[in-house]
């Protein structure tokens, strides 16, 4: 029975079938379409909160973070919705680029609001410098670095371990735990992302982990930053 289940989930005949590919793309588009709707709502809430505080750095940080969420879920949804069209490669390019933006965008409120000091600005510049490097590799197709993109994403995400203590002081332990929970969901999800070409619906599962990661970090930012 276990062997039959393994054959089902890693069966090349199923993975290469048109019906599976269509269904998989539909599920992926719907999952991140929901994420796009939530990102729009969340960004509205963040900007509304920023106006209440009347702080320019808060408005800027929340806006960058909100746009990074919208950017990722929009291009991901469009890529999967138009997967079988000629424009799919264009949206695939922006989909990959948007991952860099979301990671750096998620750091921005912590750097510019919670920390708002030399350490915060240092982390801010490091994160966005990596974004520029990632975009360069995507644009000029530097395969030698692109093949390590998953590890670059993880390194960007877990840079927070070097600023755990200052974050606790700024956003409390609860805020840090929500931030770390989001990081764990993203990190666990990459396991499904790396093998989505080998196992049935692993890419959709990856999308669900991304949604959970985004939700946790949104809670951390909205309620504690």
C-alpha positions as CSV (number, residue, x, y, z in Angstrom):
1,X,0.0,0.0,0.0
2,X,2.8,2.4,0.9
3,X,4.6,1.7,-2.3
4,X,1.4,2.3,-4.3
5,X,1.0,5.7,-2.5
6,X,4.6,6.6,-3.3
7,X,4.0,5.8,-7.0
8,X,0.9,7.9,-7.0
9,X,2.7,11.0,-5.6
10,X,5.8,10.6,-7.7
11,X,4.4,9.0,-10.8
12,X,5.9,10.7,-13.9
13,X,2.9,9.7,-16.0
14,X,0.6,11.7,-13.7
15,X,3.0,14.6,-13.4
16,X,3.3,14.9,-17.2
17,X,-0.3,14.5,-17.9
18,X,-2.2,17.6,-19.3
19,X,-5.1,17.1,-16.8
20,X,-2.8,17.2,-13.8
21,X,-0.8,20.2,-15.1
22,X,-4.0,22.2,-15.7
23,X,-5.4,21.2,-12.3
24,X,-2.2,22.1,-10.5
25,X,-2.0,25.5,-12.2
26,X,-5.6,26.2,-11.3
27,X,-5.0,25.3,-7.6
28,X,-1.8,27.4,-7.5
29,X,-3.6,30.4,-9.1
30,X,-6.5,30.2,-6.8
31,X,-4.4,29.9,-3.6
32,X,-2.3,32.9,-4.4
33,X,-5.3,34.8,-5.8
34,X,-6.7,34.5,-2.3
35,X,-3.3,35.7,-1.0
36,X,-3.5,38.7,-3.3
37,X,-6.9,39.7,-1.9
38,X,-5.7,39.3,1.6
39,X,-2.5,41.3,0.8
40,X,-4.6,44.2,-0.5
41,X,-6.8,44.2,2.6
42,X,-3.7,43.9,4.8
43,X,-1.9,46.8,3.1
44,X,-5.0,49.0,3.5
45,X,-5.0,48.2,7.3
46,X,-1.3,49.0,7.6
47,X,-1.5,52.3,5.8
48,X,-4.5,53.3,7.8
49,X,-2.5,52.5,11.0
50,X,0.4,54.5,9.7
51,X,-1.8,57.6,9.2
52,X,-3.0,57.2,12.8
53,X,0.6,57.4,14.1
54,X,1.5,60.3,11.6
55,X,5.1,59.0,11.3
56,X,6.8,59.2,7.9
57,X,9.1,56.2,8.5
58,X,6.1,54.1,9.5
59,X,4.2,55.0,6.4
60,X,7.2,54.3,4.2
61,X,8.0,51.0,5.8
62,X,4.4,49.8,5.8
63,X,3.9,50.8,2.2
64,X,7.1,49.0,1.1
65,X,6.0,45.9,3.0
66,X,2.4,46.0,1.6
67,X,3.6,46.5,-2.0
68,X,6.0,43.6,-1.6
69,X,3.1,41.4,-0.6
70,X,0.9,42.6,-3.4
71,X,3.7,42.3,-5.9
72,X,4.4,38.6,-5.0
73,X,0.8,37.4,-5.0
74,X,-0.1,39.3,-8.1
75,X,2.7,38.0,-10.3
76,X,2.4,34.5,-8.8
77,X,-1.4,34.4,-9.6
78,X,-0.9,35.8,-13.1
79,X,1.9,33.3,-13.8
80,X,-0.1,30.3,-12.9
81,X,-3.3,31.6,-14.4
82,X,-1.5,32.2,-17.7
83,X,0.8,29.2,-17.5
84,X,-0.2,27.8,-20.9
85,X,0.1,31.1,-22.8
86,X,3.0,32.8,-24.5
87,X,3.2,35.5,-21.8
88,X,3.8,33.0,-19.0
89,X,7.7,33.4,-19.1
90,X,7.3,37.1,-18.5
91,X,5.2,36.5,-15.4
92,X,7.5,33.7,-14.3
93,X,10.4,36.2,-14.4
94,X,8.5,38.7,-12.2
95,X,7.2,35.9,-10.0
96,X,10.8,34.9,-9.2
97,X,11.9,38.5,-8.7
98,X,9.0,39.2,-6.3
99,X,10.3,36.6,-3.8
100,X,13.4,38.8,-3.2
101,X,11.1,41.8,-2.8
102,X,8.8,40.1,-0.3
103,X,11.7,39.0,1.9
104,X,13.4,42.4,2.0
105,X,10.0,44.1,2.3
106,X,9.1,42.0,5.3
107,X,12.3,43.1,7.0
108,X,11.7,46.8,6.3
109,X,9.2,47.6,9.1
110,X,11.4,45.9,11.7
111,X,14.5,47.8,10.4
112,X,12.9,51.2,10.0
113,X,10.3,51.2,12.8
114,X,11.1,48.6,15.4
115,X,14.9,49.2,15.4
116,X,15.2,52.6,13.7
117,X,18.9,52.8,14.4
118,X,22.2,52.1,12.7
119,X,21.8,48.4,13.1
120,X,18.3,48.5,11.5
121,X,19.6,50.6,8.6
122,X,22.5,48.2,8.1
123,X,20.2,45.2,7.9
124,X,17.9,47.2,5.6
125,X,20.7,47.9,3.2
126,X,22.0,44.4,3.2
127,X,18.6,43.0,2.4
128,X,17.9,45.4,-0.5
129,X,21.5,44.9,-1.8
130,X,20.8,41.2,-2.1
131,X,17.5,42.1,-3.9
132,X,19.6,44.0,-6.5
133,X,22.0,41.1,-6.8
134,X,19.1,38.7,-7.2
135,X,17.5,40.9,-9.9
136,X,20.8,41.1,-11.7
137,X,21.0,37.3,-11.8
138,X,17.4,37.0,-13.0
139,X,17.8,39.6,-15.7
140,X,21.1,38.5,-17.0
141,X,20.4,34.8,-16.4
142,X,23.5,34.1,-14.3
143,X,22.7,30.4,-13.9
144,X,25.7,29.8,-11.6
145,X,24.0,31.8,-8.9
146,X,20.3,31.3,-9.9
147,X,20.6,27.6,-9.0
148,X,21.3,28.6,-5.4
149,X,18.4,31.0,-5.3
150,X,16.5,28.9,-2.7
151,X,19.5,29.1,-0.4
152,X,19.7,32.9,-1.0
153,X,16.1,33.2,0.0
154,X,16.7,31.3,3.2
155,X,19.8,33.3,4.0
156,X,17.9,36.5,3.5
157,X,15.0,35.3,5.7
158,X,17.1,34.0,8.6
159,X,19.3,37.1,8.8
160,X,17.0,38.0,11.6
161,X,18.8,35.6,14.0
162,X,21.6,38.2,14.3
163,X,19.1,40.8,15.6
164,X,16.9,38.6,17.8
165,X,17.7,40.5,21.1
166,X,17.1,44.0,19.7
167,X,13.8,42.8,18.1
168,X,12.6,41.3,21.4
169,X,13.3,44.6,23.1
170,X,11.4,46.5,20.4
171,X,8.4,44.3,19.5
172,X,8.2,41.9,22.5
173,X,8.6,38.2,22.6
174,X,5.2,37.6,21.1
175,X,6.1,39.7,18.1
176,X,9.3,37.8,17.6
177,X,7.6,34.5,17.9
178,X,5.1,35.4,15.1
179,X,8.0,36.6,13.0
180,X,9.9,33.3,13.6
181,X,6.8,31.2,12.9
182,X,6.5,32.9,9.6
183,X,10.1,32.1,8.8
184,X,9.6,28.5,9.7
185,X,6.6,28.2,7.4
186,X,8.6,29.7,4.6
187,X,11.5,27.5,5.3
188,X,9.5,24.3,5.5
189,X,7.7,25.2,2.4
190,X,10.9,25.4,0.4
191,X,11.2,21.6,0.7
192,X,8.0,21.2,-1.3
193,X,9.2,23.9,-3.7
194,X,12.5,22.1,-4.5
195,X,10.7,18.9,-5.3
196,X,7.5,20.2,-7.0
197,X,8.7,18.7,-10.3
198,X,8.8,15.2,-8.7
199,X,5.7,15.0,-6.6
200,X,2.0,15.6,-7.2
201,X,0.7,19.0,-6.0
202,X,3.9,19.9,-4.1
203,X,3.8,23.3,-5.7
204,X,0.3,24.0,-4.4
205,X,1.5,22.9,-0.9
206,X,4.4,25.3,-1.2
207,X,1.9,28.1,-1.9
208,X,-0.1,27.2,1.2
209,X,3.1,27.4,3.3
210,X,3.8,30.8,1.7
211,X,0.4,32.0,2.7
212,X,0.9,30.8,6.3
213,X,4.3,32.4,6.5
214,X,2.9,35.7,5.2
215,X,0.0,35.6,7.6
216,X,2.3,35.0,10.6
217,X,4.6,37.8,9.7
218,X,1.7,40.2,8.9
219,X,0.4,39.6,12.5
220,X,3.9,40.3,13.9
221,X,4.2,43.6,11.9
222,X,0.6,44.8,12.3
223,X,0.2,44.1,16.0
224,X,3.7,44.5,17.4
225,X,5.7,46.8,15.1
